[in-house]
Amino acid sequence: MTADGAADGGGTTDGERRRLELEKKRERYVWLYLGYFLFGIHIVAFVMIYAVKHAK
């Protein structure tokens, strides 16, 4: 086994593994933000539809 951990079977170093974990974490946050954004747009649209239908 080398000092950089390259012979651990996977061929990835600790730095690469940390970078991949961080990338997965950031991707999860992007999907969460996208979901909240789209949900928010729908709420605004329903409120606007309600307001237009009930306007005098």
Secondary structure, 3 states (H helix, E strand, C coil): CCCCCCCCCCCCCHHHHHHHHHHHHHHHHHHHHHHHHHHHHHHHHHHHHHHHHCCC
